[in-house]
Amino acid sequence: EEENSARLATDFFEDDENFYLVAPIAGVDVDNVSVTVSDDVLTVKGERHFEKEITKVNFISQECYWGEFSRSVVLPEDADPRKVQATFKNNVLTIKIAKIPQKEKKIKIQIDD
């Protein structure tokens, strides 16, 4: 995770064909969110901007995080980092990562004599 950013809350689950990472991200423009995969690590980064200029002393309570956020997850061994789709709808980021089919994971080795 980035040192000066908040940790993004996520759900990470799977079905028979895909893995899913889901994160509610209210108050963020999709242009301020990035999704990358590097060395089997999926990273979501973004920034939430507060619309008004208010200093901390004006807050009666402050529970919402404003500023940079990120989350990185190590993809499971059978995730295909080349087949990742991301959608952002109703303030929810959904990332779908295809699983490598079992038949592609098994490689027959020729035995030389």
C-alpha positions as CSV (number, residue, x, y, z in Angstrom):
1,E,0.0,0.0,0.0
2,E,1.1,3.6,-0.6
3,E,2.6,5.1,2.6
4,N,0.4,8.3,2.6
5,S,-2.8,6.8,1.4
6,A,-5.8,5.1,3.0
7,R,-6.5,1.4,2.5
8,L,-9.4,0.8,0.2
9,A,-12.0,-1.6,1.6
10,T,-12.6,-4.5,-0.7
11,D,-14.3,-7.9,-1.1
12,F,-12.4,-10.6,-2.9
13,F,-14.2,-13.7,-4.0
14,E,-14.4,-16.3,-6.8
15,D,-16.8,-18.5,-8.8
16,D,-15.9,-21.4,-11.1
17,E,-14.5,-19.1,-13.9
18,N,-13.4,-15.8,-12.3
19,F,-12.1,-14.0,-9.3
20,Y,-13.8,-10.7,-8.3
21,L,-12.5,-7.7,-6.4
22,V,-15.3,-5.3,-5.4
23,A,-14.9,-1.9,-3.8
24,P,-17.5,0.7,-3.0
25,I,-15.9,4.1,-3.8
26,A,-18.4,6.9,-3.2
27,G,-17.5,10.4,-4.2
28,V,-14.8,9.5,-6.7
29,D,-14.7,10.3,-10.4
30,V,-13.7,7.2,-12.5
31,D,-10.9,9.4,-14.0
32,N,-9.3,9.5,-10.6
33,V,-9.1,5.7,-10.3
34,S,-6.5,3.4,-11.8
35,V,-6.3,-0.4,-11.9
36,T,-3.0,-2.1,-12.7
37,V,-1.5,-5.6,-12.7
38,S,2.3,-6.1,-12.2
39,D,4.1,-9.3,-11.1
40,D,0.7,-10.9,-10.2
41,V,-0.2,-8.1,-8.0
42,L,-3.5,-6.2,-8.7
43,T,-3.4,-2.6,-7.5
44,V,-6.3,-0.1,-7.3
45,K,-5.3,3.5,-6.6
46,G,-7.4,6.7,-6.6
47,E,-8.1,10.0,-4.9
48,R,-11.3,11.3,-3.4
49,H,-11.6,15.1,-3.5
50,F,-13.7,17.1,-1.0
51,E,-15.8,19.7,-2.8
52,K,-15.6,22.4,-0.1
53,E,-12.6,24.2,1.4
54,I,-13.0,23.3,5.1
55,T,-10.2,23.2,7.6
56,K,-10.0,20.4,10.1
57,V,-11.2,22.7,13.0
58,N,-14.5,23.1,11.3
59,F,-15.4,19.5,11.5
60,I,-17.8,18.4,14.3
61,S,-16.9,14.8,13.4
62,Q,-14.9,13.4,10.5
63,E,-15.5,9.8,9.5
64,C,-15.0,9.9,5.8
65,Y,-11.5,9.7,4.2
66,W,-10.6,12.4,1.7
67,G,-7.4,12.1,-0.3
68,E,-5.5,9.2,-1.9
69,F,-6.4,5.6,-1.4
70,S,-5.0,2.3,-2.6
71,R,-5.3,-1.4,-2.3
72,S,-3.0,-4.2,-3.6
73,V,-3.8,-7.9,-3.6
74,V,-1.7,-10.8,-4.7
75,L,-3.6,-12.7,-7.4
76,P,-4.1,-16.4,-6.9
77,E,-1.9,-18.8,-8.9
78,D,-4.7,-19.7,-11.3
79,A,-5.7,-16.0,-12.1
80,D,-4.9,-14.8,-15.6
81,P,-3.4,-11.3,-15.3
82,R,-3.9,-10.8,-19.1
83,K,-7.7,-11.2,-18.7
84,V,-8.8,-8.4,-16.3
85,Q,-12.0,-6.3,-16.8
86,A,-12.9,-3.3,-14.6
87,T,-16.3,-1.6,-14.4
88,F,-17.4,1.4,-12.3
89,K,-21.2,1.6,-11.8
90,N,-23.3,3.2,-9.0
91,N,-20.1,4.1,-7.1
92,V,-18.9,0.4,-7.0
93,L,-15.7,-0.7,-8.7
94,T,-15.9,-4.3,-9.9
95,I,-12.8,-6.0,-11.2
96,K,-13.2,-9.4,-12.8
97,I,-10.1,-11.6,-13.3
98,A,-10.5,-14.7,-15.4
99,K,-9.2,-18.0,-14.1
100,I,-6.7,-20.0,-16.2
101,P,-8.6,-23.1,-17.4
102,Q,-7.3,-26.3,-15.7
103,K,-6.6,-27.9,-19.1
104,E,-4.2,-25.0,-19.9
105,K,-2.4,-25.4,-16.6
106,K,-1.5,-29.0,-17.3
107,I,1.4,-29.5,-19.6
108,K,2.5,-32.9,-21.0
109,I,6.2,-33.3,-21.0
110,Q,7.9,-35.3,-23.8
111,I,10.3,-37.9,-22.4
112,D,13.3,-38.4,-24.6
113,D,15.1,-41.7,-24.8
